[in-house]
Amino acid sequence: MNFLLVLLFMVVSTFFGATGSLFLKKGSKDFKFNIPKLIKNWKLMLGTFFYVVSALIFVWVLKSTELSVLYPMNSLAYIWVAFLSIKYLNEKMSALKWIAVLLIIIGVFFVTQ
């Protein structure tokens, strides 16, 4: 598979995983250890769905690329989570956290070379 296509699928996979985290966080507000209530908690269900889709894309891409290249690319999810947390959870990012995000981007760049 073309490396640019692999990169595109990994970006999509990590975005879906980050979106899953966002919905799990939102759904955790109403979390109860009660099966009927869990099923009715659409945010938890949607978060789980996004995680499953993310994992399926990742497994599919694993067929064509080395794990040592793909797995570090999974750290892109941390970047998506940072942006989604700012936008939808009103979380704040310190300068140190932005430096960490930049280091993740640099690390992914070097691993994929």
C-alpha positions as CSV (number, residue, x, y, z in Angstrom):
1,M,0.0,0.0,0.0
2,N,1.2,3.5,-0.8
3,F,2.8,5.2,2.3
4,L,0.7,8.3,1.8
5,L,-2.4,6.2,1.8
6,V,-1.2,4.5,5.0
7,L,-0.6,7.9,6.6
8,L,-4.1,9.0,5.6
9,F,-5.7,5.9,7.1
10,M,-3.6,6.3,10.3
11,V,-4.7,10.0,10.6
12,V,-8.4,8.8,10.2
13,S,-7.8,6.0,12.7
14,T,-6.3,8.2,15.3
15,F,-9.0,10.8,14.9
16,F,-11.7,8.2,15.4
17,G,-9.9,6.9,18.5
18,A,-9.6,10.5,19.9
19,T,-13.3,11.1,19.1
20,G,-14.1,7.9,20.9
21,S,-12.2,9.2,23.9
22,L,-14.1,12.4,23.8
23,F,-17.5,10.6,23.8
24,L,-16.4,8.2,26.6
25,K,-15.4,11.2,28.7
26,K,-18.8,12.9,28.1
27,G,-20.6,9.6,28.7
28,S,-18.8,8.9,31.9
29,K,-20.8,11.7,33.5
30,D,-23.8,9.4,33.5
31,F,-22.0,6.1,33.9
32,K,-23.7,3.5,36.0
33,F,-22.9,-0.3,36.4
34,N,-26.3,-1.1,35.1
35,I,-26.7,-2.8,31.7
36,P,-29.9,-1.1,30.6
37,K,-28.5,2.3,31.6
38,L,-25.2,1.6,29.8
39,I,-27.1,0.7,26.6
40,K,-29.1,3.9,26.9
41,N,-26.0,6.0,27.4
42,W,-25.6,7.0,23.8
43,K,-22.3,8.9,24.4
44,L,-20.7,5.8,25.8
45,M,-22.1,3.7,22.9
46,L,-20.8,6.3,20.4
47,G,-17.4,6.4,22.0
48,T,-17.2,2.6,21.9
49,F,-18.2,2.6,18.3
50,F,-15.5,5.1,17.4
51,Y,-12.9,3.0,19.2
52,V,-14.0,-0.1,17.4
53,V,-13.8,1.6,14.0
54,S,-10.4,3.0,14.9
55,A,-9.1,-0.4,15.8
56,L,-10.5,-2.0,12.6
57,I,-8.8,0.6,10.5
58,F,-5.5,0.1,12.4
59,V,-5.7,-3.7,12.0
60,W,-6.4,-3.3,8.3
61,V,-3.4,-1.0,7.8
62,L,-1.2,-3.4,9.8
63,K,-1.4,-5.8,6.9
64,S,0.7,-3.5,4.7
65,T,3.2,-1.6,7.0
66,E,5.6,-2.4,9.7
67,L,4.3,-2.2,13.3
68,S,7.5,-0.2,14.3
69,V,6.3,2.6,12.0
70,L,2.6,2.4,12.6
71,Y,2.5,2.2,16.4
72,P,4.3,5.5,17.0
73,M,1.9,7.1,14.5
74,N,-0.9,6.1,17.0
75,S,0.5,9.0,19.2
76,L,-1.2,11.3,16.8
77,A,-4.4,10.6,18.8
78,Y,-2.9,12.6,21.7
79,I,-2.8,15.6,19.4
80,W,-6.4,15.1,18.3
81,V,-7.4,14.7,22.0
82,A,-5.7,17.9,22.9
83,F,-7.6,19.9,20.2
84,L,-11.0,18.1,20.9
85,S,-10.6,18.7,24.7
86,I,-10.0,22.4,24.1
87,K,-13.0,22.8,21.8
88,Y,-15.6,20.5,23.4
89,L,-14.5,20.1,27.0
90,N,-13.2,23.7,27.6
91,E,-9.9,22.4,28.9
92,K,-6.8,24.6,29.0
93,M,-3.4,23.8,27.4
94,S,-0.3,25.1,29.1
95,A,2.8,26.0,27.2
96,L,4.4,22.8,28.4
97,K,1.6,20.7,27.0
98,W,1.9,22.5,23.6
99,I,5.7,21.7,23.7
100,A,4.8,18.1,24.3
101,V,2.4,18.1,21.3
102,L,5.1,19.6,19.1
103,L,7.5,16.9,20.3
104,I,5.0,14.2,19.4
105,I,4.7,15.7,15.9
106,I,8.5,15.8,15.5
107,G,8.8,12.2,16.8
108,V,6.2,10.9,14.4
109,F,7.9,12.7,11.5
110,F,11.3,11.0,12.4
111,V,9.8,7.6,12.8
112,T,8.1,7.7,9.4
113,Q,11.3,8.6,7.6
